[in-house]
Amino acid sequence: LAGNGFAHRIAPMLLRGHLDCTRAVTWHQEIPYMLISGSWDECIRVWDIRQGICLRVVMDHHSDVYDLCSHPTRPFLLVSTSRDTTLRFWSCEHLVPGLHMAALQGGDVTSSVEACMQIEAPARLCAQTSLDLMAKSRACKTPWEAAVARADSLIYGDGIH
C-alpha cells in the first residue's frame, strides 16, 4: 500500500461493490486506510481497506465518475468529476465520527500511519498537512487564536457540504 506519501504493507484484496468499470481510485490525503473509488455505474465508494468493507456509497453524479481527489490542505474535503459535466465537493466528516469535532476543539487527532492502520484504532490524521495544522494551533498565543487557526483549515465556506 502506498499513496499520498504513506507506505504500509497489507495483503492484496478484492473490493466488490461497483456494478461497472472502475475509472477513478485515490487514497485519502490524510487517512491512510481510506480508499475512494469512482465508477461508470455513477457511484463513488469509500472503502476501509483495513477490513475490506465499503463505508459509504455516494450517488450524486448522473453519469460516469471520471476522477477523484482529496483536498491537499483540507483533510475532510473530497472532490469528484463526472461525464455529467459537474465538479462536486463533498465532506467526509461523517466517515470519521468525532475526529472533525476533536480537531476543531484542539484535541490530538494525529497519529503514525502504523498506529492508524490497526483495525481497532480510532480514526486519526496522519499526513504533513494535519501535523502542520496542529503545530500552528499550538504556536498560537491565546486559545481564541488557536481555535480560529483550526477553524480556518477545517470549516468550509457556504456551498461546500
CORGILIN-V479480 format. One line per field, one symbol per residue. psi: psi as a letter, one per 30 degrees, with the letter a starting at -180 (. if undefined). A space follows every 50 residues. Layout:
# CORGILIN-V479480
psi=???
This chain:
# CORGILIN-V479480
psi=kkkhflkkklkklkjkekfakkekklkkefjffjkkkklfgglkkkkjfe fhlkekkkhflgakkelllkkffjfgklklllfgglkkklkgeffikfee eeeefgljgllleeeefkefklklkfleeeeeeeeeeffkeleeeeeeee eeffkllkfj.
